[in-house]
Amino acid sequence: MVHVNDFEKRKLIMNEARKLFLRFGFSKTSMEDIAHQCGMAKPTLYYYYNKKEAIFDAIVAAEADTFLKNLDQKLNIELPADQKLVRFLNLIYDHLNMYARELAKMPEMMCDGSPHGRPVVKKIRENFRERLRNLLQEGCTAGIFAITDDESHVNALASMIGFLNIDWMQKNTEPMRRMTFDAVLDILLKGLRKEQ
């Protein structure tokens, strides 16, 4: 059984490690640095986390969990499914935009391509796809979307908005990101054909 004290210590470690990762980068931050920042002995730190990758994963998972809970709260409103889908995608865009600004200040990129980050990123993507699937089903039930196969449409939409990631955010200016994102939303909802 986890004691409140254990929970608080894990939270302290994650908060202090996050500051160090953002300031110095993942590879230049050591377990010794994290222990020192937390004001604890290295063996105490190892009691809670056996390596810094585990701390990093815990930070990413906690931030993703917080974001998804906030997302669910903001989507728990009475809107037609198409407007809710737009709101969903805009919330994700806004979150990534804020995160890209924060990461731009870092000395190195902590990308999802790193081996320790892949399982966490995979879980985040699965959560995203589940929420997208629910929105599409809600739209079908309400007669707003004409979808015959949920999974193929989830795959198509996820692929279409797959460009929306930290790497893309950092390579483009904010105005260009917004214009591109708005154009993609417009194409998703209206298509490219001129109405007859």
Secondary structure, DSSP 8 states (H G I E B T S, - for coil): ---HHHHHHHHHHHHHHHHHHHHH-STT--HHHHHHHHTS-HHHHHHH-SSHHHHHHHHHHHHHHHHHHHHHHHH-S---HHHHHHHHHHHHHHHHHHHHHHHHTSSS---TTSTTTHHHHHHHHHHHHHHHHHHHHHHHHTTS---S-HHHHHHHHHHHTTT-SHHHHHHS-HHHHHHHHHHHHHHHHH-SS---
